Amino acid sequence: MKEDMLEVLIYLFENYVIDGDNFEPDQEELAEELAGAGFAGEEIEKAFVWLEGLLDIFEQDAHLPAEPYATSSMRFYTSEEANRLKIAGQSLLTRLVDAGVLDQWSRETVIDRVMALDSFDVDLDHIKWVVLMVLSNQPNFAEIADWAEGVVSDELIPVIH
């Protein structure tokens, strides 16, 4: 039995977002599929709550004025965030903001969703998956989907020309 909420999220992402599957099951159908794939009911429920949190963040942003985000800022992490993200995660987020892949708002969304993971041992790969999940909810995701998937699967971030 698979016991990690992040594994549920990755399964859903790989099967419904990356593959571009047009099948849009309801939550009950998804829960049945996930249980059939070996995921525990508790982890499935936690993943659904996590995804609802992500959708809530995007819905809140839709109601904000369409003003450009600051192009430069310095992010100071709380001690809890620093402990969860570690230096490698903070560095990754800084590089993605500097490269224009994430803006300050999407960086904050990634941090929020990393903090919402049901794991105290978050590694760089977990953070990369969260980045990919956040990016997949942005309107221009189709344009960068292949590149973004490479960020998650590769050890190094590809160079943007």
Summary of the structure (lengths in Angstrom):
residues: 161
radius of gyration: 15.8
end to end distance: 42.9
largest distance: 46.2
contacts: 415
relative contact order: 0.13
helix: 64%
strand: 1%
